[in-house]
């Protein structure tokens, strides 16, 4: 969505936000965690894996490894065995170990709380960084997952396909405090209504505001 947003479009977007707030009042991150390190590890595991599978895997992992130093010192084989069911386990185990080693060496064992520092870590991109910042540090960001990418395009909130550019477009129209919740609500909507292959436009509460809706 390039350029200045006119008054009519601002009103349309405000209605979209209000409907999503009404329809998904309990929206939250689907990944289970209790601190910054846990959400960081969970986001690495979630790449090309379902959140449900990650949540089944992490309890044992979080019980075994409590600090970045624990992960950094872990044996590659042990970590691979514990996360095997999440897929791409060799790469993910290596990314977790390297990421945590950097956290120990450069950040004193504390998961960093800025975008620039997070995306400099192995295995962490902007999507993961925004999730970590939103969940652990109360710094809400737009989390561009597959649902947000698809639905923001269908709603005419962006014409971009690059996640970073989609994030920029959404930042321009979604208030800062609402950005993470907006992302969770859109993702929930994508799971139950605005499906990838067969969107349920006939029952969609956003249909009258959506330029892509099929009668």
C-alpha positions as CSV (number, residue, x, y, z in Angstrom):
1,X,0.0,0.0,0.0
2,X,2.2,2.8,-1.3
3,X,1.5,6.5,-0.7
4,X,-0.8,8.3,1.6
5,X,-3.9,6.5,2.9
6,X,-7.0,8.5,2.4
7,X,-9.8,9.0,4.9
8,X,-12.1,6.4,3.3
9,X,-9.4,3.8,3.4
10,X,-8.5,4.6,7.0
11,X,-12.2,4.0,7.9
12,X,-12.3,0.7,6.0
13,X,-9.1,-0.5,7.8
14,X,-10.5,0.6,11.1
15,X,-13.6,-1.5,10.5
16,X,-11.5,-4.5,9.6
17,X,-9.5,-4.1,12.8
18,X,-12.7,-3.7,14.9
19,X,-14.3,-6.8,13.3
20,X,-11.1,-8.9,13.9
21,X,-11.1,-7.7,17.6
22,X,-14.7,-8.8,18.0
23,X,-14.3,-12.1,16.3
24,X,-11.0,-13.2,17.9
25,X,-10.9,-11.6,21.4
26,X,-8.6,-14.3,22.7
27,X,-6.0,-14.2,19.9
28,X,-2.4,-14.9,21.0
29,X,0.8,-16.5,19.9
30,X,0.1,-20.2,19.3
31,X,3.5,-21.2,20.5
32,X,3.9,-22.0,24.2
33,X,6.7,-20.3,26.2
34,X,7.4,-18.7,29.5
35,X,10.4,-16.4,28.7
36,X,12.4,-14.9,25.9
37,X,14.7,-17.9,25.4
38,X,11.8,-20.3,25.1
39,X,10.0,-18.2,22.5
40,X,13.3,-17.8,20.6
41,X,13.9,-21.6,20.5
42,X,10.2,-22.3,19.6
43,X,10.4,-19.9,16.7
44,X,13.4,-21.7,15.3
45,X,11.6,-25.0,15.6
46,X,8.4,-23.6,14.0
47,X,10.1,-23.1,10.6
48,X,8.2,-25.4,8.2
49,X,6.6,-27.1,11.1
50,X,3.2,-26.9,12.7
51,X,2.8,-25.0,16.0
52,X,1.0,-28.0,17.4
53,X,4.1,-30.2,16.8
54,X,6.4,-27.6,18.3
55,X,4.3,-27.4,21.4
56,X,4.4,-31.1,21.8
57,X,8.2,-31.0,21.5
58,X,9.2,-28.1,23.7
59,X,8.2,-29.2,27.2
60,X,10.9,-31.8,27.4
61,X,13.4,-29.4,25.7
62,X,12.6,-26.5,28.1
63,X,12.9,-28.8,31.1
64,X,16.3,-30.0,29.9
65,X,17.8,-26.7,28.8
66,X,17.3,-23.6,31.0
67,X,19.8,-21.1,29.7
68,X,21.5,-20.1,26.4
69,X,24.7,-21.6,27.8
70,X,22.9,-24.9,28.2
71,X,21.9,-25.0,24.6
72,X,25.3,-23.8,23.4
73,X,27.0,-26.6,25.4
74,X,24.5,-29.3,24.2
75,X,25.7,-32.1,22.1
76,X,24.4,-31.9,18.5
77,X,23.2,-35.5,18.6
78,X,21.2,-35.0,21.8
79,X,19.5,-31.9,20.5
80,X,18.7,-33.5,17.2
81,X,17.1,-36.4,19.0
82,X,14.9,-34.2,21.1
83,X,13.6,-32.1,18.2
84,X,13.6,-34.8,15.5
85,X,9.8,-34.7,15.0
86,X,9.9,-31.0,14.1
87,X,11.7,-31.7,10.8
88,X,14.9,-30.3,9.4
89,X,16.3,-31.3,12.8
90,X,19.9,-31.1,11.9
91,X,19.8,-27.5,10.7
92,X,17.5,-26.5,13.5
93,X,19.7,-28.1,16.2
94,X,22.7,-26.4,14.7
95,X,20.9,-23.0,14.5
96,X,19.8,-23.2,18.2
97,X,23.3,-24.1,19.4
98,X,25.0,-21.3,17.3
99,X,22.3,-18.8,18.2
100,X,22.7,-19.4,21.9
101,X,26.5,-19.4,21.7
102,X,26.3,-15.9,20.2
103,X,23.8,-14.8,22.9
104,X,26.3,-16.0,25.5
105,X,29.4,-14.5,23.8
106,X,27.9,-11.1,22.7
107,X,24.9,-10.5,25.0
108,X,25.9,-11.9,28.3
109,X,23.5,-14.8,28.2
110,X,20.4,-12.5,27.7
111,X,18.2,-12.8,24.6
112,X,18.6,-9.3,23.0
113,X,15.6,-7.0,22.8
114,X,16.2,-5.1,19.6
115,X,15.4,-6.0,16.0
116,X,18.9,-5.3,14.8
117,X,20.5,-7.6,17.4
118,X,17.9,-10.3,17.0
119,X,18.2,-10.6,13.2
120,X,22.0,-10.8,13.5
121,X,21.5,-14.1,15.4
122,X,21.8,-17.4,13.4
123,X,18.3,-18.7,12.5
124,X,16.4,-15.5,13.3
125,X,14.7,-13.4,10.7
126,X,12.4,-10.5,11.0
127,X,9.3,-12.7,11.4
128,X,10.9,-14.5,14.4
129,X,12.3,-11.3,15.8
130,X,9.0,-9.6,15.7
131,X,7.4,-12.6,17.5
132,X,10.2,-12.6,20.2
133,X,9.9,-8.8,20.7
134,X,6.1,-9.0,20.9
135,X,5.9,-11.9,23.2
136,X,8.9,-11.4,25.5
137,X,9.5,-7.6,25.5
138,X,6.2,-6.0,24.9
139,X,7.4,-4.4,21.7
140,X,4.5,-5.3,19.3
141,X,5.4,-6.0,15.7
142,X,3.8,-7.3,12.6
143,X,4.4,-11.0,12.3
144,X,4.2,-11.9,8.6
145,X,3.4,-15.6,8.5
146,X,1.7,-17.3,5.6
147,X,-1.8,-16.3,6.8
148,X,-0.9,-12.6,7.2
149,X,0.8,-12.6,3.8
150,X,-2.2,-14.1,2.1
151,X,-5.0,-12.2,3.9
152,X,-3.4,-8.8,3.9
153,X,-3.2,-9.1,0.1
154,X,-6.8,-10.3,-0.3
155,X,-7.9,-7.4,1.9
156,X,-6.0,-4.9,-0.3
157,X,-3.7,-3.9,2.6
158,X,-0.7,-4.6,0.5
159,X,0.3,-5.4,-3.1
160,X,3.7,-6.7,-2.0
161,X,4.8,-10.3,-1.9
162,X,8.1,-9.8,0.0
163,X,7.5,-10.3,3.7
164,X,9.6,-7.3,4.7
165,X,7.7,-5.0,2.4
166,X,4.4,-6.4,3.6
167,X,5.5,-5.6,7.1
168,X,6.3,-2.0,6.1
169,X,2.9,-1.6,4.5
170,X,1.0,-2.9,7.5
171,X,3.1,-0.8,9.9
172,X,1.8,2.2,8.1
173,X,-1.9,1.4,8.8
174,X,-1.9,-0.6,12.0
175,X,-1.4,1.2,15.3
176,X,1.8,0.1,17.1
177,X,0.1,-1.4,20.2
178,X,-2.2,-3.5,18.0
179,X,0.4,-4.9,15.6
180,X,1.1,-8.3,17.2
181,X,-2.6,-8.8,18.1
182,X,-3.6,-7.9,14.6
183,X,-1.2,-10.5,13.3
184,X,-2.6,-13.2,15.6
185,X,-6.2,-12.3,14.7
186,X,-5.5,-12.4,11.0
187,X,-3.7,-15.8,11.4
188,X,-6.7,-17.2,13.3
189,X,-9.0,-15.9,10.6
190,X,-6.9,-17.6,8.0
191,X,-7.1,-20.9,9.8
192,X,-10.9,-21.0,10.1
193,X,-12.4,-18.7,7.4
194,X,-10.0,-17.2,4.8
195,X,-8.5,-20.5,3.8
196,X,-5.6,-20.7,1.3
197,X,-7.4,-22.8,-1.4
198,X,-11.1,-22.2,-0.7
199,X,-11.8,-19.1,1.3
200,X,-15.3,-19.1,2.9
201,X,-16.4,-15.7,1.6
202,X,-20.0,-16.6,2.2
203,X,-19.6,-16.6,6.0
204,X,-16.8,-14.2,6.3
205,X,-17.4,-11.2,8.5
206,X,-15.0,-9.1,6.5
207,X,-16.5,-9.9,3.1
208,X,-18.1,-6.5,2.5
209,X,-14.8,-4.8,3.2
210,X,-12.7,-7.3,1.1
211,X,-12.0,-6.5,-2.6
212,X,-11.2,-10.2,-3.2
213,X,-14.5,-11.6,-1.7
214,X,-16.4,-13.9,-4.0
215,X,-20.2,-13.5,-3.9
